[in-house]
Amino acid sequence: MNDKYTFIDDLRAHAPLPDNGILSRTIQNDERAKVIQFCFAPGQELSAHTAPMPAMLYFIRGEGTLKLGDDVMEVKEGGFAYMTPLLEHGIHARTEVVMLLVMLKNPAK
């Protein structure tokens, strides 16, 4: 691993998922940002919760439902969301979903 960059040739790839589970792996973490890949088996859900920092979601593969605050929308491959701190959010996977979460630890004030 290089200390100046992180490179992954295919974020769609992941370890085999259990039939009924969610796989997460941290792919980058430093004082400014944390990047986590989430892989959801069909039907899995990350219940509504908040985070203390701004975050971005990028949907790499699959289809699901995304809750952002009071809004609920359908999401698919290529979908993107930026979330302000403390925004309630949740995800339900209709198909296998691969998603990237980027948390910004020290955003400019």
N, C-alpha and C positions, 0 to 999 in steps of 0.2 A: 504494500500500500504506500502510495506517495503522500508526503505530508503537505504538498502544495495543491493537490487536487484529488477528486474522487471521480473515477470513470467506471461506468457499468455499461457493457455493450448492449444489453437488452433487459430493460426493467419489466418486461412482460413475463420473464422467466421467474420461477420460484420453486422452492422445495415442494414435494407433494403435499397437498392439503388433506387433512382428515375429512371424512364425509360430512362432518358437522362442526366445522371450526373456522377460526380466524388465525392466520399466520401473520406475525409482524416481525420485521427485522430493521434495526437501525443501520442505515447505510452511510450516514455522515453525522458527526456530532462535534461541535466546538463551542466556543464562547458566544458566537453570533447566531448560530442556527442548528437545528436538529432536523434530519431528514429520515423519515421512516416509510418503508414500503409495507402496505397492508394487502393481504390476499384473503378474500372472503369466499367461503364455499357458498353455493346457492342457498338462499333462505336465511343466511346469517345476518345478524344485526348488531351494530354498535349503538347502544341506546343513547338518548339525548344527554349531553354533558356540555361543560364549558371548559375553556382553557384561558389561562391568565395572560396569554400573549397573542399577537396576531399570528395567523396561520393561513396556509394555502393548501388546497386539495387539487390534485390533478388525476383524473380517471384515465388509466392507461388501457384497461380492457374491461368489458362487461357492461351490465345494465343494472340500475337500482333506483332507489328513492333516496333523496337527500333532503334533510330538514335543516333549514337555516333560519334561526329565530322562529317566527310564526309561519314562515313560508315552507311549503313542501313542493318539491319539483322532481321530475324524472331526470336521471343523469345517465350518460352513456360514454363510451370511449371518446376521449377528446374533451370531456367536460372539465371545467375549471371553476374554482370558487376561492375568493379571498374572504377571510373572516376577521373581523375586529376582535380585540380581547373581550372575553366573557360572553361572546355570542353563543347561545345554545345551539348545538348541532348534533345530528345523528345520521346514520346511514343504514339502509336495508338493502342487501344484495338480492336481486332477482335471479341473476346468473352468477357464475364465478366472476368476481370483481378483483382487479388489481388496481391499487390506488397509491399515489404518492402523497404523503403529508409533509409539508415544510413548516416548521415552527420557527418564528423569528424571535430570538431570545432578547436581543438588545436593540429594538427599533429606535430610530431617531425620535426624539421628543418634539 
